[in-house]
Amino acid sequence: MTAVVVATLIPAEAAFAFTDVPADYWDYTAIHYVASTHSWMRDYGNTQFRPTTRETRSFLARTLVTVYAPNERIDSKITFSDLSRTDPFYRFANVSVKLGWLQKYSGDRWAGGSSVPRSLFDQAIILAMGLKAQARGLANIHESDGTNYDVSGRWPHMQLASFLGLHYNHKDETKDMQISTLIHRDEVAYSLYTALKLPSWELDNSTKFDTVSLPALDARNAGQKVQHQLTQYALNFVGYPYIWGGEWNVKSPSGYCCGYQPQGGFDCSGFVWWVLKKNEDGYDAAQFRVYPGWVVHERTSHDMAHMAPSQIPFSKLVIGNLMFFASNGGHNWTDVDHVGMYIGNNWMMHSTGGGPQLQWVGSGWYRDHFVWGRGLLGHDQGREIVPPTWLVKGEPAVGPNGS
């Protein structure tokens, strides 16, 4: 009896020190929390965590159900062709499918040993966190006349994961995850730890996504057609990582003049370049779009702010205008350290620590640190679409409230 008492008094931290996770490992704190302090990810015993091993569907289901739905009953109607009811993973697979966190494979297969792509992981953890209303709202992102934007089934979950900072922004940017990256166990640990430690105000802020209504645009109007096209194009890049100096959707091509990025992704000004810039200065992002783009010679946010033909106040912003921010609260171009793109109704698209994402700017930090906006000039001659004057003059064709 004494031996049992002594054993229970040994701290979990001392009992389970993983030999493959040294104290200086980038994810030590999170791994320690989810697999030493708690047993949620103690899948390979008490001495090995296997941080760079790909996570499997069965292990992920067991972890999420144990953390978020420990008392959920199974649905006896849910069965699997490759997983018997007596299998120790059956309950976790059943509950995760019942709650919609994960889905069966074809042929009623669970495929529990299969690896998990980042997009599927985002779906599972966001729904496990209870953010269903936010995910539904984002899935139905639309113009105020009911016209929907075209987003993938997992786009809402990737958007929420990016917004909530659930993925680590590595200094070694070869390690940042793409949409289809098969997630490793250290990344799962980081995301779970971060999700469980989120302050309530951050989760409260995510309710802005319950309904996302952007200005109604008339496709028969050339200017408004372009507004819709560039908004759709910007939305497409949710799920890409934040890459310092990144301005492409792939790694830098051979012989590129202006720096190197190891994989596709964007920093804040690079994202603006990619979405809005015309074919100029040896940079032709416009070849990938149906609209030609506009003049953006500058590459950094403060230089973009410095070269604004006029300083557009928040109340005059229209879709496609640049938005500049200063984290130090300053009001000069030298203070600017971030840029985004306004898409109407108090929403912008930008790239920050979580990569390209949708952001509410009608209130909160971004509204408080807004400096000014900028319209853009110019277009490619010979292209079908002529950029509308609202990008030049800053006069709203469709105002902040859709008017």
N, C-alpha and C positions, 0 to 999 in steps of 0.2 A: 504494500500500500504506500509506504514511504517513497519508494522509487517512482511510483506513478505520480505522486504529488510533486516531487522534484522535477519530473519531466514536464509537467504542465506549467511549471514556473519558469522554464527556460524561455526567454523571449524568442519570438518567431524570427527576429532579425539574426540572432545568433545561431539558431537551429538550421537555417537555410541560407547559407552564403554560397551563391552559385559560382562555381570555379570558372565558368566561361563568361562571367560578367564582372570585370574588375571595377574597382571603385571609381576609376576615371572614365568608365564607359559613358558615352553620350546619353544613354537612356537608363543609367543606373537607378536613379530615384524612382522612375515609373516601374521598372521591372521589380525592384525591391518591394514596392507597394502592392503590386498585383499578384506577386508570386511568393513573397516572403512574409510580409505583414499579413497578407491574405493568401488564400490557396487557389484563387480563381484561375491562374494560368500556370499552376504547378503540374504541367502535363508530362514532363520528362523526369520526374523524380525530384529529390531534394538537393541535388548538387549540380544539375545541368538545366539551364533554361533554353539553350539553343536560340540565341537572339536573331541570328541571320537565317534560320530555317523558315521556309515558307509556311504560313499558317494554313491549316486545313479547315474545311467546312465543319467537321465534327468538333474539333477543338474550339473553334469560334462559337459554334452554337452552344456548347456546354458553358463556355465563359459567360456569354451574354445572358443566357437563361438563368444561370446561377446568380448573376449580379442583379438583373433587372426583373426577372419573373420567377423567383424561386418557388412560389406556391401555385403557379399556373398549372391547371390540369391538362392532361393530354386530350386530344380529340381522337377517339377510337376509330373514327372513319378515315383518318390519315394513316396510310400504310406505305411501305416502300418495298420495291421489288428486290433491293439489295441490302435491306436492314431489317432483321427480325425484331419482333416485339421484346424479345429477351436480351437483345443487345444493350450494353450499358449506355450507348449513345442514343438509343431509340427515343427516350423521353425528350432529350434536348433537341433532336432533329424534329420531332413531332411538334413541340411547342414553338420552335422558331418558324416552322412552316405555318402553323395555325395562326400565329400573330403577324404573318406576312413579312417577317424580317429576312427570311431566305425562301427560296422556291425549290421545288423538285426539279430534277433534270428529266429529260424525255424518258419514257418508259417507266415512270414512277420511281426513278432512281434517286437515292440520296447522294451518292458519290462522296461519302464522308472524307475520303482521303484526298480529294481534289483541292488544289490551291485556290486562293481567293483573290481576285483582282481588286484593286483599290476601290473602283466604283461600286462593286458589290459590298465590300466592307462598309463603305460610307452608308449605303442603303441600310444595312443591318444595324449599325450602331445608332444612326439617327432615329430609326423607328423604335429601337429598343429604349432610347432616351425619352420616348413619348412625344416626339416632335411631328406627329402626324398632320396636324392642322397646318403647320408651316410648310411641310412637304406638299400637301395638297394645294395650298395657295401658289406655291412656286410652279407646280406642274401645270397650273392653269393661268400662268402669267399671260396677260392679255391687254389689248387696247380697250379703252372705256366703251367702245361700241360693240365689244364682245369678240373682236378678231384676236385669235390666239397667236402667240409666238410659238415657234416649233422647237421644242426641247425634248431631249431623250428621256427615257423612263427613269434613269438614275441621276439626271441633271439636278433635280431639287435636293437630293441628298448630298451630292458633291458641293453644291452651293452652300448648304448649311454647314457641312464639315469645314469648308474653307472659311466661312464667316466666323465660326466658333473657334477657329485655330486648332482643330483636332489633329493636324499633321505637322510634324516637325520640319522647320526650314533649315536644312543642313548647310553648314559652311562649305562642305564639299558637295557641290551642286550636281555631281554625277549620282548622288544618292537620293535626290528628291524624286518623288513618285509621279509618274504619269497616270492617266486614267486607267490604263490596262495593266499597270505594274502589279505583279503578284506580290501581295503584301507579306512582309516578314514579321516575325513574332515581336521583335523590338518595336516596330511601328504600331502594332496592335496594342502593345503595352502602353506606349506613349498616348495613343488616342483614348484608350479607356481611362487612364489616369487623368488626363486632361478633362475628359467629359465629366468625371466624378468630382473634380475640383472646381468646375466652373462656378463663378459667383452667380447668385440668383438674378442680378441685374442684367447679366449677359444673356441668360435664357429669356428673360422678360423682353429684351430688345429683339430677340428673334421672332417675336409675335408680329413684328412689322410685315413678315412674309406671309402671314395668314391670307392676305389679299394683296396682290400686286397688279395694279391697274395703271397702265401707261396711256399717254394721250392717244385719242382716236386720230388715225391718219387716213387720208383719201388716196388710194393708189392711182387715181386718175390725175392727181396733182403731182407734177414731176418732183417738186421739192419734198413733199410729204412721202412720196414713194422712196426717195433716198433716205429719209429719216428712218423709215421702217427697215430698210435694208441694212443700214449701218448698225441699228440696234440689234437686229437679228444676228449679224456677224459678230458683234461684241459678245453677245450671250453665248455664242458657240464655244468660247474659249474657257468657260468655267471648267475646272478640273485640271488645267495646266498648272505647273508649279511656278512659284516665284523664283526667277533666275536673275541675279544681279547682272545688269547690262543686257538682259535678254530682250530680243526684239523680233524673234522668229518662232514659228511653230515647230521647228526642227533644229538640230544642232547647226552651228554655223557652217555654211558651205565652204568647200576648199577654195582658198585664195580670197576669201572675203576681207575687205579692206579695213574693217572698223572694229576689230576685237573678236573674241571667240566665246561662244557659249557651248557647253558640253551636251546640251539636249534642249528640246523645245521648251519654251517658257518665257516669261516676261517680267521686267521690273515695271514701275509705274509709267515712266515716260516711254519705255519700249512698247508697252501695250498701246499707248496712244498712237505712236508711229504706225504700228501694225494695222490698227483699225482705220485710221484717218489719212495717213500720208499718201500723196500721189507718187507717181513714178518720177523721182527726181534725185539728184545727188548720189547716183549709183545705187539707189535703194528702190526696188520695185515690188512692194507688198501689194500694189494694186492689181497685179496679174492674177491674184487669187480671189478677186472680188468681182461683183457685178456693177459696182460704182467706182468711179475713177480716183477719188481722193482729192486732197487739198494740200496746200503748201504748209509743210512743217519742216523747216530747215534745222531747227534746234533739236538737241538730243536730250537735254536734262530739263527737269521741271522748272528750275529757277530761270534758265535761259528762255524757255518757252514763255514764262510769265513776263520776262524782261522785254521780249519782242512782241508783245500783244499790241496790235494796232490801236486798240482802245480797251479800257478796263470795264468789263461788263459786270454790273451788280447782280446779285443773286436773283432779284425779282425779274431781271430781263433775260435770264438764261433760256436757251432753246436747245432742242436735241442736236447734239453734235458739238456744242461749245465745250471748250476745255474748262476745267475747274481747278484752281490752284489753292493749296493749303500750306499753312506754316505752323509746324508743331510748337514753335516757340511763342505763338500768339502774335507775331509781328505782322506788319502791313505793307512791307516793301518786297520787291521781287527777290532781293538778296535773302529774305527770310523763307522763301518758298522752298519746300522740300518734298512736295508730293503733288501729283496731278492725276485727275480722273476725267471722265467724259460724261457730260450730262445727257440723260436719255428721257427726261421729262417727268412731271408729276412728283418732283422731289426725290428722284432716284438717279444714281450714276453707276457707271461701270468703271472699275479701276483694278489695278493689280497691287496687292499689298502682301504681307507675310504669307497669306494662304493662297496666293496666286490670283488670277483674274476672278472677279466676283461682283455681284450686285450689292449695292450699298444704299441705304436710306440716308439722305442728306438734308431732310426737312427740319431736323432737330438733332441735338446731341453734339458729339465732338466735331464731326465734320462741318456742321453748320457754324459752330462757334469758331472754328479755325479757318474758315473760308476767307480767302484774300480777294480774288476777283476772277472773272471768267474771260475767255478769249474766243473770238470768232476766227475762222480760217478763210484763206484766200485761194483763188485759182482753181483751174481744172484742166484735165487733159483734152486738148482739142481733138475732134474726130471721134470721140466716144459718144455713145447715144445719150447718156444722161448728163445734163448740164447742172452742176451744183447750184442750189437755190441761193438767193441773196441773203437769207437769214444767217448763213454761216459766215458771211462777209461783214454784215452790218450789225449783227447782234440784235436785230429787230425780230420779235417772235412771230413766226408763221403759226406756231402752236405754242402757247405760253405754258408756264409752269403748272397751271391747273387744267390744262387741256383746252383752254379757251382760244 
